[in-house]
Amino acid sequence: MPIRPLPLVALTAALCLGAAAVAAWPETPANAAAFPAPPAEKPGIKGDQVAVLAGGCFWGIEGLFEHVRGVKSVTAGYAGGVKADATYRAVSTEKTGHAEAVRVVYDPSQVSYGTLLKVFFSVGHDPTQVNRQFPDVGPSYRSAIFPQNSAQREVAASYIAALGKAQAFSKPIATKIETGAFYPAESYHQDFLRRNPDNGYIRRYDAPKLAALRTTWPALYR
């Protein structure tokens, strides 16, 4: 019997699920006040700023940051590789060097870069997993930060060190600070969580991120 190809979105969901066993979502901070605060930043930053973060399948990270106060837009895409290979089909081979990532445009007068990192580390993903994020396995699902300037790089490095010193997690933090351009993903990936709230993957792995943001950092949720 010939194999009937899956529709594009169904194929995407199947690839995003991967073949690994399902793992439980990590616990959010029991005491939000005890979770280390990000380092202080230089005051007076003017105009919209950009943060690029990678923490597993970009559907959930994108959907999470769309609900953070002060964020103006979020784009799903690929970071850390070259433009020619920045396609879902190519990146899914795990040979291009890209990470699934998001480009967050934010207003620094409303939310700081460090606060975005606090959300990223505390409720966005499990930063202790190496080259995977629960059922998604491979370097494209790695935990990584792509600073857009030297100030962001300094904040990111200081915060990772502070989280390690505070033993915020039971395992070492695997998040790497990297360089590389960002390339938007295909249109069918954009706003996937918002457009597909009943998708099985979204309900199992990404809806809990929104719930964790709302309960752990209510002042940041919108």
Secondary structure, DSSP 8 states (H G I E B T S, - for coil): -------HHHHHHHHHH-SS---------SSGGGS-------S---S-EEEEEEESSHHHHHHHHTTBTTEEEEEEEEESS-GGG-SHHHHTTT-S--EEEEEEEE-TTTS-HHHHHHHIIIII--TT-SSEETTEESGGG-EEEE-SSHHHHHHHHHHHHHHHHTT-SSS----EE----EEE--GGGTTHHHH-TT-HHIIIIIHHHHHHHHHHSGGGB-
